[in-house]
Amino acid sequence: MDQIVDLTRVDSLTDTQLDVLERQIANKYMRKVPWGAVAWGIGNCVFFFTLLPLVILGYVPLWLGFVLATVSIAASYLPSHEAQHNIIAGKGKPLRWLNELVGHVSTLPLAYPYRVLRATHMEHHAHTNEAELDPDYGVHAASDWDYLIQQIRGRLGGDGGNTNAYGATLERVGQSALFVDAIIYEVVYLGVLFTLAWTGFAIEAALLWWLPRHIALIYISYYLSWAPHHPGEETGRYRDTRAFKSRFGNVVSMGMQYHIIHHLYPRIPLSLTPAAYRELKPILARRGCDLGAL
């Protein structure tokens, strides 16, 4: 599976032959159930909601709980992302229930509804870097520091990141009914925070869920939206996403160094995108993709 395509051979192919070879290589990495993501999504959710009472009851120090909660929430999105693209199982398949279970359960620590995330994410794929249609377009900034400042200001100002853009997207695509999901999640999330504060655990509520959630959302948006699409000026199948080399490695960057593979072939599991990238790299180079230093 890690066989690298001969660059000389790629250069000699016609466009039609190149298309066929690209699809053949990509197909090798599809239709594989990402069992790691299944365990990750469900296990991480259980871990997060077990951590809260352990800290409150004094079994885990608050400072450590804050660190673990932040990491857990930041890690909660990607399994749902696999489910959003039906990678675990498509409609009508025997494991479809598991696909949907992982999608819903994994984002509970993030306090974000799966169906809203899926609907808006599909529009991101359909209209990447289109200012009026891409719900993630608002994350674009001149530099990573500008991105961070923009996100902090947006959250302090009450926008909450891409909340307004996501709402507008749901209305545009005729899925306003999903506002109900968002309202339910928000009411339950705020209800838990309020209850903790009312019973004398306001600091714990802030440091175990409120602040970690904001940090995690900024972190997730940076690696899934800003970094792989920066500077966000081009559109088109091979130009709207880039490969990039993260100074923190592939794990810390959530595997998004190879996000270009995900946009080209969304049904390839996250864990297989590095191998798919290595084999497809000569083809992507000929396509004129931005491969950075990766």
C-alpha positions as CSV (number, residue, x, y, z in Angstrom):
1,M,0.0,0.0,0.0
2,D,3.0,2.3,0.5
3,Q,4.3,1.8,-3.0
4,I,5.5,5.1,-4.5
5,V,4.5,5.9,-8.1
6,D,7.5,6.3,-10.4
7,L,7.7,10.0,-11.2
8,T,9.2,9.3,-14.6
9,R,6.2,7.2,-15.5
10,V,3.8,9.9,-14.3
11,D,5.5,12.6,-16.4
12,S,4.9,10.4,-19.5
13,L,1.2,9.8,-19.0
14,T,-1.6,11.6,-20.8
15,D,-4.2,13.5,-18.8
16,T,-6.6,10.7,-19.3
17,Q,-4.1,8.1,-18.2
18,L,-3.2,10.2,-15.2
19,D,-6.9,10.4,-14.2
20,V,-7.2,6.6,-14.3
21,L,-4.0,6.1,-12.3
22,E,-5.0,8.6,-9.7
23,R,-8.4,7.0,-9.2
24,Q,-6.9,3.5,-9.1
25,I,-4.5,4.6,-6.3
26,A,-7.1,6.4,-4.3
27,N,-9.5,3.4,-4.5
28,K,-6.9,1.3,-2.7
29,Y,-7.4,3.3,0.4
30,M,-11.2,3.5,0.4
31,R,-14.0,1.2,1.7
32,K,-12.0,0.4,4.9
33,V,-13.7,0.8,8.3
34,P,-11.6,3.0,10.5
35,W,-12.0,1.0,13.7
36,G,-9.5,3.2,15.5
37,A,-11.7,6.2,14.9
38,V,-14.7,4.2,16.2
39,A,-13.0,3.3,19.5
40,W,-11.5,6.9,19.7
41,G,-14.9,8.6,19.3
42,I,-16.8,6.5,21.8
43,G,-13.9,6.1,24.2
44,N,-13.0,9.7,24.3
45,C,-16.6,10.7,25.1
46,V,-16.7,8.2,28.0
47,F,-13.3,9.6,29.2
48,F,-14.5,13.2,29.2
49,F,-17.7,12.6,31.0
50,T,-16.0,10.4,33.5
51,L,-13.3,13.1,34.1
52,L,-15.8,15.7,35.2
53,P,-17.0,13.9,38.4
54,L,-13.5,12.6,39.2
55,V,-12.3,16.2,39.4
56,I,-15.3,17.4,41.3
57,L,-15.0,14.6,43.8
58,G,-11.4,15.4,44.3
59,Y,-9.8,12.2,42.7
60,V,-8.1,14.3,40.0
61,P,-6.6,17.7,40.6
62,L,-8.3,20.6,38.9
63,W,-5.2,21.7,37.0
64,L,-4.7,18.2,35.5
65,G,-8.4,18.0,34.8
66,F,-8.2,21.3,32.8
67,V,-5.4,19.9,30.7
68,L,-7.0,16.5,30.1
69,A,-10.4,18.1,29.4
70,T,-8.9,20.5,26.8
71,V,-7.1,17.6,25.0
72,S,-10.2,15.4,25.1
73,I,-12.5,18.1,23.7
74,A,-9.9,19.0,21.0
75,A,-9.7,15.3,20.1
76,S,-13.5,14.9,19.9
77,Y,-14.2,16.2,16.4
78,L,-12.2,14.0,14.1
79,P,-14.2,10.7,14.7
80,S,-17.4,12.6,13.9
81,H,-15.6,14.0,10.8
82,E,-15.2,10.4,9.6
83,A,-18.9,9.7,10.2
84,Q,-19.9,12.9,8.4
85,H,-18.3,11.5,5.3
86,N,-19.9,8.0,5.8
87,I,-16.5,6.5,6.0
88,I,-17.5,4.0,8.7
89,A,-20.6,3.0,6.8
90,G,-22.8,4.6,4.1
91,K,-26.6,4.7,3.9
92,G,-28.1,1.2,3.7
93,K,-25.0,-0.6,4.9
94,P,-25.1,-3.0,7.9
95,L,-22.9,-0.7,10.1
96,R,-24.8,2.5,9.3
97,W,-26.0,2.6,12.9
98,L,-22.4,2.6,14.1
99,N,-21.5,5.4,11.7
100,E,-24.3,7.6,13.1
101,L,-23.6,6.6,16.7
102,V,-20.0,7.7,16.4
103,G,-21.0,10.9,14.7
104,H,-23.4,11.8,17.4
105,V,-21.5,10.6,20.5
106,S,-18.0,11.8,19.6
107,T,-19.0,15.5,19.5
108,L,-20.8,15.5,22.9
109,P,-17.7,16.8,24.7
110,L,-17.6,19.6,22.0
111,A,-21.3,20.4,22.7
112,Y,-21.9,20.6,19.0
113,P,-24.6,18.7,17.1
114,Y,-23.5,16.1,14.6
115,R,-26.2,16.9,12.0
116,V,-25.3,20.6,12.0
117,L,-21.6,19.8,11.6
118,R,-22.3,17.4,8.8
119,A,-24.6,19.8,6.9
120,T,-22.3,22.7,7.1
121,H,-19.2,20.6,6.4
122,M,-20.6,19.3,3.2
123,E,-21.1,22.9,2.0
124,H,-17.5,23.6,2.9
125,H,-16.4,20.8,0.6
126,A,-18.8,21.9,-2.2
127,H,-17.7,25.6,-2.1
128,T,-14.2,25.7,-0.6
129,N,-12.7,29.2,-0.5
130,E,-15.9,30.8,-2.0
131,A,-16.5,33.8,0.1
132,E,-20.3,33.8,-0.1
133,L,-20.8,30.0,0.1
134,D,-18.1,28.4,2.2
135,P,-19.2,28.4,5.9
136,D,-15.5,28.2,7.0
137,Y,-14.4,31.1,4.8
138,G,-14.4,33.5,7.8
139,V,-11.4,31.7,9.4
140,H,-9.0,33.0,6.7
141,A,-6.5,35.5,8.0
142,A,-3.1,36.8,6.8
143,S,-1.1,34.8,9.3
144,D,-1.6,32.3,12.1
145,W,-1.3,35.0,14.7
146,D,-3.9,37.1,12.9
147,Y,-6.1,34.0,12.9
148,L,-5.7,33.6,16.7
149,I,-6.4,37.3,17.4
150,Q,-9.5,37.1,15.1
151,Q,-10.8,34.1,16.8
152,I,-10.4,35.5,20.3
153,R,-12.0,38.7,19.3
154,G,-14.9,36.9,17.7
155,R,-15.6,34.8,20.8
156,L,-15.3,37.7,23.1
157,G,-17.7,39.6,20.9
158,G,-20.2,36.9,21.0
159,D,-19.9,35.5,17.5
160,G,-18.4,32.2,18.8
161,G,-16.3,31.5,15.8
162,N,-18.3,30.4,12.7
163,T,-21.7,30.3,14.5
164,N,-23.3,33.0,12.3
165,A,-21.9,31.6,9.1
166,Y,-23.2,28.1,10.0
167,G,-26.6,29.5,10.7
168,A,-26.7,31.3,7.4
169,T,-25.6,28.2,5.6
170,L,-28.3,26.1,7.1
171,E,-30.9,28.6,6.0
172,R,-29.5,28.8,2.5
173,V,-29.5,25.0,2.0
174,G,-33.0,24.6,3.4
175,Q,-32.0,22.9,6.6
176,S,-33.2,25.4,9.1
177,A,-34.9,22.6,11.1
178,L,-31.4,21.7,12.4
179,F,-31.5,24.9,14.5
180,V,-33.5,22.7,16.9
181,D,-30.5,20.5,17.4
182,A,-28.3,23.5,18.0
183,I,-30.7,24.9,20.5
184,I,-31.0,21.7,22.4
185,Y,-27.3,21.2,22.6
186,E,-26.8,24.8,23.8
187,V,-29.5,24.6,26.4
188,V,-28.1,21.3,27.8
189,Y,-24.5,22.6,27.8
190,L,-25.4,25.9,29.5
191,G,-27.7,24.0,31.9
192,V,-24.9,21.8,33.1
193,L,-22.6,24.8,33.5
194,F,-25.3,26.7,35.4
195,T,-26.0,23.7,37.6
196,L,-22.4,23.3,38.5
197,A,-22.0,27.0,39.3
198,W,-25.2,27.0,41.3
199,T,-24.0,24.1,43.4
200,G,-20.7,25.7,44.2
201,F,-18.5,24.4,41.3
202,A,-18.3,27.5,39.1
203,I,-14.5,27.3,38.8
204,E,-14.7,23.6,37.9
205,A,-17.4,24.4,35.3
206,A,-15.2,27.1,33.8
207,L,-12.0,25.1,33.8
208,L,-13.4,21.7,32.9
209,W,-15.7,22.6,30.0
210,W,-16.2,26.3,29.2
211,L,-12.6,27.4,28.7
212,P,-11.4,24.0,27.3
213,R,-14.2,24.1,24.8
214,H,-13.3,27.5,23.5
215,I,-9.6,26.5,23.3
216,A,-10.5,23.3,21.5
217,L,-12.7,25.0,18.9
218,I,-10.0,27.5,18.1
219,Y,-7.5,24.7,17.8
220,I,-9.7,22.5,15.6
221,S,-10.6,25.4,13.4
222,Y,-7.0,26.3,13.0
223,Y,-5.9,22.9,11.8
224,L,-9.0,21.8,9.9
225,S,-9.8,25.2,8.2
226,W,-7.0,27.8,8.4
227,A,-3.8,25.8,7.9
228,P,-4.8,23.5,5.0
229,H,-6.6,26.3,3.1
230,H,-4.3,29.3,3.7
231,P,-4.3,31.8,2.1
232,G,-7.7,30.8,0.9
233,E,-7.6,32.6,-2.4
234,E,-7.9,29.8,-4.9
235,T,-10.8,27.5,-5.9
236,G,-10.8,24.3,-7.9
237,R,-10.3,20.7,-7.2
238,Y,-6.5,20.8,-7.0
239,R,-6.0,24.3,-5.8
240,D,-8.4,25.0,-3.0
241,T,-6.4,22.9,-0.4
242,R,-2.7,22.5,0.3
243,A,-0.3,20.1,2.0
244,F,1.8,21.7,4.7
245,K,4.6,20.7,7.1
246,S,3.6,21.3,10.7
247,R,6.5,22.0,13.1
248,F,4.5,20.0,15.7
249,G,4.2,16.8,13.6
250,N,1.2,15.0,12.2
251,V,-0.4,13.9,15.4
252,V,-0.5,17.4,17.0
253,S,-1.7,18.9,13.7
254,M,-4.6,16.3,13.7
255,G,-3.4,14.7,10.6
256,M,-4.2,17.8,8.6
257,Q,-0.8,18.0,6.9
258,Y,-2.4,15.7,4.3
259,H,-5.8,17.4,4.2
260,I,-5.4,17.8,0.5
261,I,-6.0,14.1,0.2
262,H,-9.2,14.4,2.2
263,H,-10.6,17.1,-0.1
264,L,-9.7,15.1,-3.2
265,Y,-11.0,11.8,-1.8
266,P,-13.2,12.3,1.3
267,R,-13.9,8.6,1.7
268,I,-10.3,7.8,2.5
269,P,-10.0,7.4,6.3
270,L,-7.9,9.9,8.2
271,S,-5.4,7.3,9.3
272,L,-4.7,6.3,5.6
273,T,-4.2,9.8,4.2
274,P,-0.4,9.9,4.8
275,A,0.1,6.7,2.8
276,A,-2.3,7.9,0.1
277,Y,-0.5,11.2,-0.1
278,R,3.0,9.6,-0.5
279,E,1.7,7.4,-3.3
280,L,-0.2,10.2,-5.0
281,K,2.4,12.9,-4.5
282,P,4.0,12.7,-8.0
283,I,0.5,13.0,-9.5
284,L,-0.4,15.9,-7.3
285,A,2.8,17.6,-8.2
286,R,2.0,17.3,-11.9
287,R,-1.5,18.6,-11.2
288,G,0.0,21.8,-9.8
289,C,-1.1,21.3,-6.2
290,D,0.5,23.3,-3.4
291,L,2.5,20.6,-1.7
292,G,4.6,23.0,0.5
293,A,7.6,21.3,2.0
294,L,5.8,18.0,2.8
